């Protein structure tokens, strides 16, 4: 390795000086340039001594007398930060195998905040719905936050990188929390790694959100007169009694298509799946609205497509305490039990 931790370096392309703070592999290091940390290839860096030597003058220029009127006004340097959202960034870590090929062994995962707000966040990495890593912390504006390393071979286990964000400084006009997730597939990652190699870059990223969302509803203004709506024929309900006007919830929901529509034989597979998911979402929301403690969804065995789509929704919903697709005497493995938390 050409460099060690603590070495002073210069970025060849920009001529900026920095310091090596971490060794990623034999081709990449993490450097710090005026407080900004980013990975760089070794061949993009050099020692700064030659630069400093060439900048030194053997004979310093002769100082000329200056008068007050000749002194130019100081120009204030303005540096503009790019504001383009919150990202999850992956740094592929490579090693040389016995054939001289570069093999990716792991991914370094970073949360990058390129907005002017700070956020509290909860982060989970799950495989097949089971949590493998969890972290609760805070990220400041324009900060790069290292999360952890993920073995590259684990990409075959359907990893989901899930986040829940809330504002570090609460704002009554903004949402109380915001959920975002990224699900990686091996082929997708291979393609991204090839792209960054061809471009000579060190990372690939996915945007979690561009702007933190506003509050999804507004409180009713005090003294709002709804009598006009009532006279026009609209039903006006007391919000505290809204549940009694909702459609009844179900504790057992059968999604077999013949239970949902008599015209199922003329439907395509995509239309069948869409109707099943729409029905599931409807009764899932009704179960929550009625504060139901649990719900059993009968999806059948089949190819597992409907089950997987339902499980993907459940992993991202805050109201779900747990869910399981285990053997049941009445349904075999064709049903998922969902338990809620309020």
Number of C-alpha atoms within 10 A of each C-alpha: 10 11 19 13 13 12 14 19 23 21 20 14 8 8 13 13 19 22 21 20 18 16 16 18 16 15 17 22 22 18 27 17 15 10 9 11 16 15 19 20 17 18 11 14 23 18 17 18 12 10 13 9 9 9 9 9 8 7 6 7 7 6 6 6 6 8 7 6 7 8 8 7 7 6 6 6 6 6 6 6 10 10 14 14 17 23 19 23 21 21 21 24 22 18 16 13 9 7 6 8 10 13 13 17 13 19 20 18 20 18 20 22 25 20 20 14 15 19 22 16 19 16 19 17 20 19 16 14 17 12 12 11 14 13 13 11 11 15 19 17 15 19 17 20 17 13 17 12 15 18 12 17 12 12 19 12 13 15 22 23 18 19 21 18 20 20 19 14 9 11 12 9 12 16 17 15 16 16 16 14 20 15 12 15 14 16 10 9 16 11 10 15 19 11 14 14 11 9 9 12 14 17 21 16 15 12 15 19 17 14 12 18 13 14 13 9 9 8 5 7 7 6 6 7 9 10 10 9 11 11 9 8 8 11 8 10 10 8 7 7 9 11 14 10 9 11 11 13 19 17 16 14 18 18 20 13 17 12 10 14 11 9 9 15 11 9 11 10 10 9 12 20 17 13 16 19 17 12 15 19 14 11 20 22 13 18 19 18 15 16 15 17 15 20 21 19 22 20 24 18 14 9 8 11 12 19 20 13 12 17 18 14 12 18 20 16 11 12 15 18 15 14 18 14 16 13 12 12 7 8 14 13 16 18 24 22 17 20 16 18 13 10
